[in-house]
Structure formats: C-alpha cells, structure tokens
Amino acid sequence: MTISRRGISTLIVLVALVCGGMVLLPTQAEACSALETDCGDEAEQEGPDDAFQSSGNVKGQLNTPTKSCSVYANGGGMGMHCVTVGGDAKTLRERFGDQKLQMCRYSEIPPTIEAPYNASESEGRFMLMTCLGNIDFDTYSGGPDRTLDISIVFVEHGTDIEDRDNGITRFLWDSFNDDKPMPVPFMQTKPNSTPLVGIPTYFTFRWMDPLRKTVVADGPYEGRANGGPFREINEGGVVMRARATKIVVDPRQEGIKAATCDPETPYREGADPKDQPANACSITFERSSASARKYATKPIPSNIKDAFYADVTVTWQVTYGPAGGDMRTLGDGFTMRLRQVLPVQEVQAPNQPPAVIY
C-alpha cells in the first residue's frame, strides 16, 4: 500500500472500541501529542465508510452479593464495569482531582500489520497510536460511551511520544482489559486460495482479535489453529459469553446468491464435494471476478481491482451472569458486518499454488 503524505500525517483508523464495539473507517488526521485530550477527534473521513459495521449497544445490569456490574455489547464486542459493593464508588474527578490523563499512547507497528509506505523517512515514521475518547470524568470508570481508537499515524521526528504514569492514566487504560472485541473472521477459501470458476469454493475463517492481532481460541475452540467464533470474559465471578449463531457470505453480485452458513464452517481437507460435511459453507461461482464492477449490487472501491467485494456478516448471541449460575441473554442478537476482497479466476494464474479441480 502506498500512501502519500498530505499535511503533517496520514492516519488509517483500524478499530474504535466503543463499549466493546468496533468501527473501521479510513480517515485523515494530524499527529497528536501523547498528552492532547482531543487526539483524533477531528478526523476527516475519506474513502468507503462501510468496511466494517456493527449493530448498536445494548446494556444490562447484574448485581451479586459483592458486586454491581453494568454489562454491554454490540456486534463488535462486549465488556463490563463492576463496582465492589461497599467499595469506593467515587467519580474519576473525585478520586483523581486535577491529575492529567494521558489520552494517547504510541507503539511500534506489529509485524502482523502492513505499515504504509513511508516516502519521508527523513521526516518521521509510521507508528501505532491508541487514544482514549469520550471520557466522562463524572462517572466511576469513564462512562458508557468511552472509546478506544487504534490507528496507524505518521509521527514526525521530535514528537513527544513518551508514556506518563499517574493514577487516572493507569486506572482508565487498565480498565479496558475488561472489554473484549468479538473475534473478526478473516476469510480462507478451500480447496484453492484463489477460487476458480465452476469449482465449489468452501469458506473457512481464521478468527482474530483485531486489537492484539492474535487468533482467538477460547472455550470450545481452545487449541484450534484458526480459533473460532466464541469469546468469554470472566472477571471477579461475573461471566459474559459471545457465540456466533450464523455467518453469511454475500459476494454482492447479480446472479450470485449469498451463502448462509453454520459458524463452524466445517471443511474436510482433500475430500470431494460429495464427501464434504452437510453444513459446509460454499458457493460455486459461474463467472470470474473480472466483471465484478459491472455486476456489483453494491459499490466497489476504486482501489480494488478484478475482485468481488464480499459482505461477511456474523450474528452473535451474548449471555451474562454469575460464574456457575444462571445466564441471561443480552439483547436479541448482534450483527457484525465486514467487507472482504474475493478474487475469482477462470483458470489458474501462473503465480498461484497448484489448483484442485475435482
């Protein structure tokens, strides 16, 4: 990816964690000092605004003999804030006075994320910037609308990127450990990494934590290399669980139907189509993606060439309750929708691995 610098910096917002939810939007903004309180708030959006969408927040309350907890979830994630009964329930302002909150932190871009091309190495470098936002200082833990924005930003040499350490900064940054994004499904097609026309294409997924860029293999998916559509938070005797109930792959093309699938998306490596599991997730493409733009039922961004721009929609069920006790359902289901590039070829390309043709 080549990105030209305009003004001071170019920023690509990767994730905004809003009470556990996410929004992925390409944006542009100035690089912020680690102590600025409006870091990234005035970002100007550009490009497609629907690369990632999730349903809105739903909140619930759980009281145990020792804790009072607010729980919340949406299609992007879930979280909880708990106060010990009889403990210190004072607001941030009451507890920390006029301490200065460090709103943004900088770190090196992890090797699992492709850094933008840097045409101005003599002037600065790209770094990962994480910023708190929408903090309500008259609440115990920052309020239900607090956000965590994670971005790639161009940082000029000499910018103050040092971490500060005080009570309010430690408390609010550590409190995001109780929020978890839903695993994000990264599409993997079988038996060919690039689907071929007329050959059944099976969809499997690698389920990744969008913040840590690691596979999420919780609960029943523990030990699985690709993880699975399940997430659990267990804090101080209070449990939240998210399970996917279905996943839909829609190429967004005239004449090509969407596939509604079991979130397990099982696939038997090396087996013929007739021997694949009955609930396998598949589409047989009757044409290549060379004409994707002509037959698209939804706009395709200009930087995507000769590929379908598929919707991948996951429906989540979230439950919560005391550990070992009865679980309650939060809301009536949450939707996560991503758009992912899906090229389909008429014949095998020279640089592709050997194709499987049944």
Rosetta blueprint (number, residue, H / E / L):
1 M L
2 T L
3 I L
4 S L
5 R L
6 R L
7 G L
8 I L
9 S L
10 T L
11 L E
12 I E
13 V E
14 L E
15 V E
16 A E
17 L E
18 V E
19 C L
20 G L
21 G E
22 M L
23 V L
24 L E
25 L L
26 P E
27 T E
28 Q E
29 A L
30 E L
31 A L
32 C L
33 S L
34 A L
35 L L
36 E L
37 T L
38 D L
39 C L
40 G L
41 D L
42 E L
43 A L
44 E E
45 Q E
46 E L
47 G L
48 P L
49 D L
50 D L
51 A L
52 F E
53 Q E
54 S E
55 S L
56 G L
57 N L
58 V E
59 K E
60 G E
61 Q E
62 L E
63 N E
64 T L
65 P L
66 T L
67 K E
68 S E
69 C E
70 S E
71 V E
72 Y E
73 A E
74 N E
75 G L
76 G L
77 G E
78 M E
79 G E
80 M E
81 H E
82 C E
83 V E
84 T E
85 V L
86 G L
87 G L
88 D L
89 A L
90 K L
91 T L
92 L H
93 R H
94 E H
95 R H
96 F H
97 G L
98 D L
99 Q L
100 K L
101 L L
102 Q L
103 M L
104 C E
105 R E
106 Y E
107 S E
108 E L
109 I L
110 P L
111 P L
112 T L
113 I L
114 E L
115 A L
116 P L
117 Y L
118 N L
119 A L
120 S L
121 E L
122 S L
123 E L
124 G E
125 R E
126 F E
127 M E
128 L E
129 M E
130 T E
131 C E
132 L E
133 G E
134 N L
135 I L
136 D L
137 F L
138 D L
139 T L
140 Y L
141 S L
142 G L
143 G L
144 P L
145 D L
146 R L
147 T E
148 L E
149 D E
150 I E
151 S E
152 I E
153 V E
154 F E
155 V E
156 E E
157 H L
158 G L
159 T L
160 D L
161 I L
162 E L
163 D L
164 R L
165 D L
166 N L
167 G H
168 I H
169 T H
170 R H
171 F H
172 L H
173 W H
174 D H
175 S H
176 F H
177 N H
178 D H
179 D E
180 K E
181 P E
182 M L
183 P L
184 V E
185 P E
186 F E
187 M E
188 Q E
189 T E
190 K E
191 P L
192 N L
193 S L
194 T L
195 P L
196 L E
197 V L
198 G L
199 I L
200 P E
201 T E
202 Y E
203 F E
204 T E
205 F E
206 R E
207 W E
208 M E
209 D L
210 P L
211 L L
212 R L
213 K L
214 T L
215 V E
216 V L
217 A L
218 D L
219 G H
220 P H
221 Y H
222 E L
223 G L
224 R L
225 A L
226 N L
227 G L
228 G L
229 P L
230 F E
231 R E
232 E E
233 I E
234 N E
235 E E
236 G L
237 G L
238 V E
239 V E
240 M E
241 R E
242 A E
243 R E
244 A E
245 T E
246 K E
247 I E
248 V E
249 V E
250 D E
251 P L
252 R L
253 Q E
254 E L
255 G L
256 I E
257 K L
258 A L
259 A E
260 T E
261 C E
262 D L
263 P L
264 E L
265 T L
266 P L
267 Y L
268 R L
269 E L
270 G L
271 A L
272 D L
273 P H
274 K H
275 D H
276 Q L
277 P L
278 A L
279 N L
280 A L
281 C L
282 S E
283 I E
284 T E
285 F L
286 E L
287 R L
288 S L
289 S H
290 A H
291 S H
292 A H
293 R H
294 K H
295 Y H
296 A E
297 T L
298 K L
299 P L
300 I L
301 P L
302 S L
303 N L
304 I L
305 K L
306 D L
307 A L
308 F E
309 Y E
310 A E
311 D E
312 V E
313 T E
314 V E
315 T E
316 W E
317 Q E
318 V E
319 T E
320 Y E
321 G E
322 P E
323 A L
324 G L
325 G L
326 D L
327 M L
328 R E
329 T E
330 L E
331 G E
332 D E
333 G E
334 F E
335 T E
336 M E
337 R E
338 L E
339 R E
340 Q E
341 V E
342 L E
343 P L
344 V L
345 Q E
346 E L
347 V L
348 Q L
349 A L
350 P L
351 N L
352 Q L
353 P L
354 P L
355 A L
356 V L
357 I L
358 Y L
